């Protein structure tokens, strides 16, 4: 995200999606950092965004995963997925 923001001149920020129960979720956004003027400013903004993410991750360590890792998870057999009620959450331990 850091390089994408720098390469496109976009603002940099973080987002947290918190499960509230049932089908309810809440999004929390970090402050947005405008495109950085130089590499040092970009790295400083990056550190602030990751500090925002880290504080939320540490509150519930077992409830987090990296979305970028999703393609590496094995696929569930179609029969198993079809048997799960809609909205089922599967935890990997």
Residue, then its C-alpha position, 0 to 999 in steps of 0.5 A: x500500500x505504501x508504494x502504491x500510494x507513493x506511485x499514484x500520489x494518493x493519500x495513505x491511511x489504514x482501515x479496521x473492520x470490527x465485527x460487532x456480532x451477527x451481521x453487523x460490522x464497524x469500520x474505523x479509519x486512521x487519519x489520512x496522510x496526503x501524498x508525501x513530499x519525499x521518502x522520509x515523509x513517506x516512511x514517517x506516514x507509514x509508521x503512523x498508519x502501522x501504529x494505528x493498525x498495531x493498536x487494534x491488532x494487539x487488542x484481539x491478537x487471535x482475530x486478525x489475518x492478512x487479506x493478502x494471504x487469502x489466496x494461499x489458504x487451501x480451498x474448502x471442499x465444495x460440499x463442506x462450504x455448501x453445508x455451512x450456514x450463510x455467515x459462518x465464520x471459520x477460524x484457523x488455529 
